[in-house]
Amino acid sequence: MAIKHRLVELRKKQGPHVKQEDVAKALGIARSTYGAYEQGKREPDHATLIKIADYYGVTIDYLLRDEPENMKNEIFNEQARKILEDPDTLVAAADGKITASILEAAQRIIAEQLKSGRQPGDIKNGNKK
C-alpha cells in the first residue's frame, strides 16, 4: 500500500468528522500540502513523517512499507513468538512450548490492547484508560 493510501486509511479510521484540514492543523502544515500527500502528488519529508506517525500513533515503517497482509501476519507472529519466548515475560505454557493456539491468543490480546489504546503496564499499574 502506497503512503497516499495509508494516509487516507488512517485519517478515515479516526472517523468521518476528521478532515484533511484537521490533520494538517495538528501537523502544522497547510491543508493543501497534506492533501497533496494523500493524492500522491508529494511525499512528506523526514520531519513531517515523524509528525504524521506520532499523530496517528503508528511507526514510520508502517507508513512507508508496502507489504501484503500475509507478510504483516508473519511479522506479527514472529514478534509474538519472541515475546512469548522471552523468559522475562513469563507467558509461555508451563512446559515452555509455544503452540499455534498460544500464538493466536497472544495475537488477540495484543490486538485488543492496541485497539483500546492501552500501553504496556497500564493494567498492572492501575492506569486504566
VOPAGU-2260 file (C-alpha; in pm, 1 decimal, decimal comma):
REM VOPAGU-2260
SITE   aa  ch    i         X         Y         Z
SITE  MET   A    0       0,0       0,0       0,0
SITE  ALA   A    1     147,8     335,3    -103,9
SITE  ILE   A    2     181,8     608,5     156,6
SITE  LYS   A    3    -100,7     808,2      -3,2
SITE  HIS   A    4    -343,1     520,8      55,1
SITE  ARG   A    5    -210,3     462,9     406,0
SITE  LEU   A    6    -269,8     829,6     496,8
SITE  VAL   A    7    -628,5     823,2     369,6
SITE  GLU   A    8    -692,1     495,5     553,8
SITE  LEU   A    9    -552,9     629,0     881,8
SITE  ARG   A   10    -748,5     953,9     862,7
SITE  LYS   A   11   -1074,4     773,6     784,5
SITE  LYS   A   12   -1017,3     532,7    1075,5
SITE  GLN   A   13   -1028,1     838,4    1300,7
SITE  GLY   A   14   -1388,9     894,2    1195,8
SITE  PRO   A   15   -1587,3    1078,2     930,8
SITE  HIS   A   16   -1555,4    1402,7    1120,8
SITE  VAL   A   17   -1174,6    1416,8    1075,0
SITE  LYS   A   18   -1089,2    1619,8     766,9
SITE  GLN   A   19    -759,4    1687,5     591,9
SITE  GLU   A   20    -769,7    2035,4     742,0
SITE  ASP   A   21    -782,7    1890,6    1095,0
SITE  VAL   A   22    -481,8    1668,0    1037,1
SITE  ALA   A   23    -287,1    1944,4     862,5
SITE  LYS   A   24    -351,1    2183,6    1150,8
SITE  ALA   A   25    -233,5    1924,7    1404,3
SITE  LEU   A   26      82,5    1868,6    1197,7
SITE  GLY   A   27     148,7    2239,4    1149,2
SITE  ILE   A   28     129,2    2226,6     770,4
SITE  ALA   A   29    -107,2    2367,2     507,2
SITE  ARG   A   30    -417,7    2166,5     418,6
SITE  SER   A   31    -310,3    2172,7      54,0
SITE  THR   A   32      23,0    2016,4     147,9
SITE  TYR   A   33    -144,2    1734,2     340,6
SITE  GLY   A   34    -394,8    1692,0      56,8
SITE  ALA   A   35    -104,0    1653,1    -185,4
SITE  TYR   A   36      35,3    1374,7      36,7
SITE  GLU   A   37    -296,3    1189,6      26,3
SITE  GLN   A   38    -321,1    1236,8    -350,7
SITE  GLY   A   39      34,0    1113,7    -408,3
SITE  LYS   A   40     143,1    1442,3    -564,2
SITE  ARG   A   41     401,6    1498,5    -290,8
SITE  GLU   A   42     570,9    1292,0     -24,9
SITE  PRO   A   43     639,3    1419,1     324,5
SITE  ASP   A   44     994,9    1492,6     433,9
SITE  HIS   A   45    1151,3    1306,7     727,3
SITE  ALA   A   46    1042,9    1558,3     991,7
SITE  THR   A   47     684,4    1553,4     864,9
SITE  LEU   A   48     684,5    1172,1     852,7
SITE  ILE   A   49     771,0    1171,5    1222,3
SITE  LYS   A   50     487,1    1412,9    1296,6
SITE  ILE   A   51     240,8    1205,3    1092,0
SITE  ALA   A   52     347,1     882,0    1262,6
SITE  ASP   A   53     312,5    1045,2    1604,9
SITE  TYR   A   54     -26,5    1193,0    1517,9
SITE  TYR   A   55    -171,4     858,6    1407,3
SITE  GLY   A   56      15,5     654,5    1666,8
SITE  VAL   A   57     193,5     437,6    1411,5
SITE  THR   A   58     554,0     383,3    1311,3
SITE  ILE   A   59     723,8     545,0    1015,9
SITE  ASP   A   60     788,4     191,9     897,1
SITE  TYR   A   61     412,6     130,1     890,5
SITE  LEU   A   62     359,8     445,1     682,6
SITE  LEU   A   63     626,1     358,0     426,7
SITE  ARG   A   64     613,3     -20,2     391,9
SITE  ASP   A   65     423,3    -177,6     109,6
SITE  GLU   A   66     358,4    -523,1     249,8
SITE  PRO   A   67      87,5    -771,4     165,4
SITE  GLU   A   68    -140,4    -868,7     455,7
SITE  ASN   A   69       7,2   -1217,6     488,2
SITE  MET   A   70     356,0   -1068,4     531,5
SITE  LYS   A   71     227,3    -849,1     815,2
SITE  ASN   A   72      82,4   -1157,6     984,5
SITE  GLU   A   73     413,3   -1341,2     950,5
SITE  ILE   A   74     598,3   -1047,2    1102,4
SITE  PHE   A   75     341,0   -1018,6    1381,0
SITE  ASN   A   76     361,7   -1390,1    1458,1
SITE  GLU   A   77     740,3   -1372,7    1470,1
SITE  GLN   A   78     724,0   -1077,5    1709,9
SITE  ALA   A   79     464,7   -1255,7    1923,4
SITE  ARG   A   80     687,0   -1564,1    1931,9
SITE  LYS   A   81     982,7   -1351,5    2050,5
SITE  ILE   A   82     769,1   -1205,1    2328,6
SITE  LEU   A   83     644,6   -1546,1    2432,7
SITE  GLU   A   84     993,9   -1694,3    2429,7
SITE  ASP   A   85    1135,5   -1413,0    2642,9
SITE  PRO   A   86    1186,4   -1555,7    2992,9
SITE  ASP   A   87    1109,6   -1214,4    3143,8
SITE  THR   A   88     753,0   -1215,4    3009,0
SITE  LEU   A   89     654,5   -1546,7    3171,1
SITE  VAL   A   90     382,9   -1600,0    2911,5
SITE  ALA   A   91     463,9   -1942,9    2767,7
SITE  ALA   A   92     283,9   -2260,3    2866,5
SITE  ALA   A   93     400,5   -2449,8    3174,9
SITE  ASP   A   94     601,1   -2689,5    2959,5
SITE  GLY   A   95     766,5   -2396,1    2781,9
SITE  LYS   A   96     627,3   -2490,1    2440,7
SITE  ILE   A   97     458,8   -2233,5    2223,0
SITE  THR   A   98     167,8   -2373,9    2027,0
SITE  ALA   A   99     -37,1   -2217,8    1748,9
SITE  SER   A  100    -321,8   -2161,9    1995,6
SITE  ILE   A  101     -91,6   -1971,4    2232,4
SITE  LEU   A  102      27,6   -1754,4    1942,2
SITE  GLU   A  103    -332,5   -1687,6    1837,2
SITE  ALA   A  104    -430,1   -1594,3    2193,0
SITE  ALA   A  105    -132,4   -1360,2    2219,2
SITE  GLN   A  106    -225,6   -1200,8    1886,6
SITE  ARG   A  107    -582,8   -1139,7    2005,9
SITE  ILE   A  108    -463,3    -990,7    2334,6
SITE  ILE   A  109    -213,2    -760,1    2166,7
SITE  ALA   A  110    -466,0    -652,4    1902,8
SITE  GLU   A  111    -719,6    -569,3    2174,7
SITE  GLN   A  112    -457,4    -370,8    2363,9
SITE  LEU   A  113    -375,8    -171,9    2050,4
SITE  LYS   A  114    -743,7    -107,5    1970,6
SITE  SER   A  115    -815,4      23,3    2318,0
SITE  GLY   A  116    -510,0     247,2    2317,6
SITE  ARG   A  117    -360,3      83,7    2625,0
SITE  GLN   A  118      11,3      92,2    2675,9
SITE  PRO   A  119     224,1    -181,1    2831,9
SITE  GLY   A  120     188,5    -168,9    3208,6
SITE  ASP   A  121    -143,3      20,8    3216,9
SITE  ILE   A  122    -338,1    -259,9    3383,5
SITE  LYS   A  123     -56,3    -371,1    3610,5
SITE  ASN   A  124      -8,9     -15,4    3734,7
SITE  GLY   A  125    -380,2      56,1    3762,3
SITE  ASN   A  126    -369,0     322,8    3493,2
SITE  LYS   A  127    -677,5     212,2    3302,3
SITE  LYS   A  128    -779,1     435,9    3014,6
